[in-house]
Amino acid sequence: MNPARTRIPLRKRLLVRLLIASVLIAVCSVAATAWLAVTTTTRALREEQGQALADDMDILAQLSGYAAAHPDWTGVEATVRDLSARTGRRIALTTADRTPLADSAPRGTSLPPSAAATVDPLRTDTYSEPGAQLSGTDPRVVGPYRLTPHERTELDAAARARQRCLSRYGIDTTVTHTPSGRPVVTGTDSTTTSEYLAEECGDGQRQLDTPMPTEGKALTALQERAGGCLTRAGLDPDTPLLFGTGLPGTSVRSPTPAPAFVKVAGGRDGDGKAALHAAQTCLESTRRAQLDPYVAPVAELFLGVGDDGAAPRWVMSSANKAKVVGAAGLVLAVTVAVTVVVATRLVRPLRALTEAAGQPPDRHARVPVTTRDETGLLAEAFNDLAERRERLEAQRKAFVSDVAHELRSPLTNIRGWLEVARDGLVEPDTELLGALHEEALLLQRVIDDLRDLAAADAGTLRLHREPVPADDLLAQVTAAHRVAADTAGVRLRTETEGAPWLDADPVRLRQALGNLVTNAVRHTPPDGTVTLTARGDGEGVVLEVADTGTGIAVEDLPHVFERFWRAEKSRSRRTGGSGLGLPIVRQLTDAHGGTAQAASTPGAGSVFTLRLPAATAPGDG
């Protein structure tokens, strides 16, 4: 196919046409969407105050819980973005000096004028979690009071035992776990079960109500840290601190009774209350100091809802619903119409190709080329393929006919002479045997030529390459055909320019040059000359076989390398050759990575040129 024919105008290309169709659909969709947005949406009048407050408290609770479970804010970005996506609020966390920690808004977005709350799990002034400590500490701050796996296992076993005990008295209970890992047995109606515990199910299971070793160790450390505070308050450093207060993250109480505390603190009621207040103050301060390494630093929480504090709201009145349905129907109708038109134009040539491909092979159907886009090029390629197939089929039939003819002639001669000798009409003398032998050699030569061509077509033709001097190659070919040339009265000459070497299989190359010389001698009249020439040409070597024969007509020159082709159809196998010599030359040349060409001037002779790869002469590398 001519490359110039493959240039498709830009406006005719299938991609451009599909793009135009897509753009048209997109424009209709965008226009309809914009119209709906203008006519069916309004500014939100105000936020739902109650829902906004609930969302704010939930955000603060989630972030306080994160701070209670992490020593710093590293990794909080994912939590902030998740909360922002769930609540639709802009959430930003900063340090006290406004250094950003995490922000759900794009980088560079300014913060609201003031913080909505302070996130400090040790001082939950704006957030109250059920079960929070009296001091305002978030119950999820566990710190050194977290139970070990062994302690959890022990307490879980005790909780299950208590649960089984209560179930025998018809009390349904559930077991929950505090942030520190301690189990808590409660009734299904959330009522206390203390009266039953003391009387029936408390013996041997007091560990559910007393500190475990880990908790005891933390409590001891807390008592030691509070010594200085108690001393400054005028109290005994050994004064028990935990009466009436729970362990962080639990409901466990100190076993120290109230009278013991009052007795240690002072004898009068007023002095006891003052001492209790001082002790509680020391407890709060030392507990915060003890838990501070386990929580994230104090952070400022900023919340935002947009530029004007309003959220969009859809107003779906009956009129707006009708507009939505009408616009959707219009867009759908336009889309369907455009798609049908484009698809019809695309499918029509493809359907023609399908119908042509389904025709019987012997009809070699063609399809009309009606467009200049990709489908048009496909139709042209299909027609070219059908034409090549038709031509190859004709060549195949001619090839089979030629093979049959070339093999039939020597076989007919051999059969005829054998039948004559069998019938006793002639004696099988030396002359008869010589004729039969000659016919057998002709038959063998045709078979060998066909075998070489079949090997070349299948890609199994093996070459044994080696550096070959061109002058020696020409000398060998000339010597092999000297007798035939002398018999025909034709002179053989060789000419070599320089000392070129070829990278070739010497046997196969002698076969190719021999076929050219045989063909030249056959078509050169007596007293004519056949000249073999070799010369270097850049990175290759050029071999030429020129004769002074009758030449080849211009219209016949493109066919000289076709199989079983002869310029004079009337020539016989013995005088005109089988028409396989020159095809073998081209196949052998192609196998070497070279080219074979023919040029001729009718009445003056012909020149066959082989261009082959050159080789470095031994000793020059």
Buried (B, 14 or more C-beta within 10 A) or exposed (E): EEEEEEEBEEEEBBEBBEEEBEEBBEEBBEEBEEEBEEBBEEEBEEBEEEEBEEBBBEBBBBBBBBBBBBEEBEEBBEBBBEBBEEBEBBBBBBEEEEEEBBBBBEEEEEBEEEBBBBBBBBBBEBBEBEBBBEBBBBBBBBBBBBBEEEBBEBBBEBBEBBBEBBEEEEBEBEBEBBBBBBBBBBBEEEEEBEEBBEEEBBEEBEBBBEBBEBBEEBBEEBBEBBBEBBEEBEBEEEBBBBBBBBBBBBBBBBEBEEEEBBEBBBEEEEEBEBBBEBBBBBBBBBBBBBBEEBBBBBBBBBBBBEEEEBBEEEEEEEEBEEBBEEBEEEBEEBBEEBEEEBEEBBEEBEEBBEEBEEEEEEEBBBBEBEBBBBBBBBBBEBBEEBEEEBEEEEBEEBBEEBBEEBBEBBBEBBEEBEEEBEEEEEEEEEEBEEEBEBBBEBBEBBEEBBEBBEBBEEEEBEBEBEBBBBBEBBBBBBEBBEEBBEEBEBEBEBEBEEEBBBBBBBEBBBBBBBBBBBBBBBBBEEEBBBBBBBBBEEEBBBBBBBBBBBBBEEEBBEBBBBBBBBBEEEEEBEEBBBBBBBBBBBBBBEBBBBEBBBBBEEEEBBBBBBBBBBBEEEEEE
